[in-house]
């Protein structure tokens, strides 16, 4: 089954400017694996040196962060809204 994974603006430079990528997979982890196979330059932005998803990378399935579901084992199906959202820090409070 083909599932659309929405890509945030900050990472679109690594996906040829695409705002979403169609991927095959049954879980969030499978989708992310296929994403970095297709766009290997994303690897260091999503995973640490140990191969674990970076703590500031969030994935939402139908608006719910998978960290509060089954993590990368969260099942996905066609038609769901799957969104990759890295946390952004910075700014000036002065």
C-alpha positions as CSV (number, residue, x, y, z in Angstrom):
1,X,0.0,0.0,0.0
2,X,1.3,3.5,-0.8
3,X,1.2,6.0,1.9
4,X,2.0,9.8,1.7
5,X,4.5,11.0,4.2
6,X,4.4,14.8,4.6
7,X,7.8,16.4,4.6
8,X,8.4,19.7,6.5
9,X,9.9,22.7,4.7
10,X,13.2,22.4,6.6
11,X,13.8,18.9,5.1
12,X,12.5,19.4,1.6
13,X,16.0,20.2,0.3
14,X,16.8,16.5,0.9
15,X,13.7,15.3,-1.0
16,X,14.1,17.2,-4.2
17,X,11.8,19.8,-2.9
18,X,8.8,17.5,-2.4
19,X,6.3,18.3,0.3
20,X,5.3,14.7,0.5
21,X,6.7,11.3,-0.5
22,X,4.7,8.3,-1.4
23,X,6.1,5.2,0.3
24,X,5.2,1.6,1.0
25,X,5.1,0.2,4.5
26,X,2.9,-1.1,7.3
27,X,4.5,0.8,10.2
28,X,6.0,4.2,10.8
29,X,9.4,2.6,11.1
30,X,9.0,0.9,7.7
31,X,8.1,4.2,6.1
32,X,11.1,6.0,7.6
33,X,13.4,3.2,6.5
34,X,12.0,3.5,2.9
35,X,12.4,7.3,3.1
36,X,16.1,7.2,3.9
37,X,16.7,4.5,1.3
38,X,15.2,6.8,-1.3
39,X,16.8,10.0,0.2
40,X,20.0,8.8,2.1
41,X,21.1,12.4,2.9
42,X,18.2,12.5,5.3
43,X,19.7,9.8,7.5
44,X,21.8,12.1,9.7
45,X,18.9,14.5,10.2
46,X,16.6,11.7,11.4
47,X,18.8,9.2,13.1
48,X,21.7,9.4,15.5
49,X,25.1,7.5,15.3
50,X,23.5,4.5,17.0
51,X,20.7,4.3,14.4
52,X,18.0,5.5,16.8
53,X,15.5,8.1,15.8
54,X,16.7,11.5,17.1
55,X,14.8,12.7,20.1
56,X,13.8,16.0,18.4
57,X,12.2,14.2,15.4
58,X,8.5,13.6,15.8
59,X,6.1,11.6,13.6
60,X,2.4,12.2,13.7
61,X,-0.3,9.8,12.5
62,X,-3.6,11.5,12.2
63,X,-2.5,14.3,14.5
64,X,-1.1,12.0,17.3
65,X,2.6,11.8,18.0
66,X,3.7,8.2,17.7
67,X,5.7,8.6,20.9
68,X,2.4,8.3,22.7
69,X,1.3,5.4,20.5
70,X,3.6,2.5,19.6
71,X,6.6,4.5,18.5
72,X,8.1,3.3,15.2
73,X,5.9,0.2,15.5
74,X,2.8,2.3,15.1
75,X,0.8,0.7,12.2
76,X,-0.1,2.9,9.3
77,X,-2.6,2.5,6.5
78,X,-3.5,4.3,3.3
79,X,-5.5,7.5,3.7
80,X,-4.0,8.4,7.1
81,X,-2.2,11.7,7.6
82,X,1.4,10.9,8.3
83,X,3.6,13.9,9.1
84,X,7.3,14.2,9.8
85,X,8.0,17.1,12.2
86,X,11.5,17.9,13.5
87,X,11.5,20.3,16.5
88,X,12.9,23.7,15.6
89,X,14.7,25.7,18.3
90,X,16.0,29.2,18.3
91,X,14.8,32.8,17.9
92,X,15.4,36.0,19.8
93,X,13.5,36.8,22.9
94,X,15.1,40.3,23.3
